[in-house]
Amino acid sequence: MKKNVGIKEANIRTLVAAVLILLVFFFVKNPYIQIISALISAVLAGTAFLRTCPVYHYLHKNTCGDTCGEDRSHQSATPQPQASPSEDSA
């Protein structure tokens, strides 16, 4: 699946997942709420790590812009013309 979660949103999802897990283990005593909160936290952490959200895919939403998932390290912004050998070098 194509990446559709931006870096900023992935960081927010990771932070929310961590806070939710901490709240669950230290303050919530109901086991059902603990399980549900742990599952929500796992989904948030997973989508943050993979930077792919299936819900965003079906809603055609993309929060990472045009460059998400593209590796541009090997491409230059504008193609450079090849230098032709000059005829004066005889």
C-alpha positions in Angstrom: 0.0 0.0 0.0 1.2 3.5 -0.8 2.3 5.7 2.1 -0.3 8.3 3.0 0.6 9.5 6.5 3.0 12.4 6.8 5.9 12.6 9.2 4.3 15.2 11.5 1.1 13.1 11.7 3.1 9.9 12.3 4.9 11.6 15.2 1.6 12.7 16.7 0.2 9.2 16.3 3.2 7.7 18.1 2.9 10.2 20.9 -0.8 9.5 21.3 -0.2 5.8 21.3 2.5 6.1 24.0 0.4 8.3 26.2 -2.6 6.0 25.8 -0.6 2.9 26.8 0.8 4.7 29.8 -2.7 5.8 30.9 -4.0 2.3 30.4 -1.4 0.6 32.5 -1.2 3.1 35.3 -4.7 4.5 35.7 -7.4 2.3 34.1 -8.5 -0.7 36.1 -11.2 -2.1 33.9 -9.8 -5.0 31.8 -12.2 -4.4 28.9 -11.2 -0.8 28.6 -7.5 -1.8 28.9 -7.8 -4.2 26.0 -9.7 -1.8 23.8 -7.2 1.0 24.6 -4.3 -1.3 23.9 -5.7 -2.2 20.5 -6.3 1.4 19.6 -2.8 2.2 20.7 -1.4 -0.7 18.6 -3.3 0.5 15.5 -2.0 4.1 16.0 1.6 2.9 16.5 1.4 0.6 13.5 0.0 3.2 11.1 2.6 5.6 12.4 5.5 3.1 11.9 4.3 2.0 8.4 3.1 5.5 7.5 0.1 3.9 5.8 -3.5 4.3 7.0 -6.1 2.0 5.3 -8.9 4.4 6.3 -7.1 7.2 4.5 -6.7 5.0 1.5 -10.4 4.5 1.1 -11.1 8.2 1.8 -8.5 9.2 -0.8 -6.7 11.3 1.9 -3.0 12.0 1.9 -1.3 14.0 4.6 2.2 13.7 3.4 2.0 15.7 0.2 3.3 14.9 -3.2 6.7 13.5 -2.2 5.4 10.7 0.2 7.0 7.4 -0.5 9.2 8.6 -3.3 12.9 8.2 -3.2 14.4 11.3 -4.9 17.9 10.8 -3.7 19.1 9.4 -7.0 17.2 11.9 -9.2 18.2 15.5 -9.9 15.6 18.3 -10.0 16.3 19.1 -13.6 17.9 16.8 -16.2 21.4 17.9 -17.1 22.3 17.9 -20.8 25.2 15.7 -21.9 28.2 17.6 -23.0 29.1 16.9 -26.6 32.8 16.5 -27.6 34.0 19.6 -29.3 35.4 19.4 -32.8 38.3 21.8 -32.1 40.3 19.3 -30.0 42.3 17.8 -32.8 
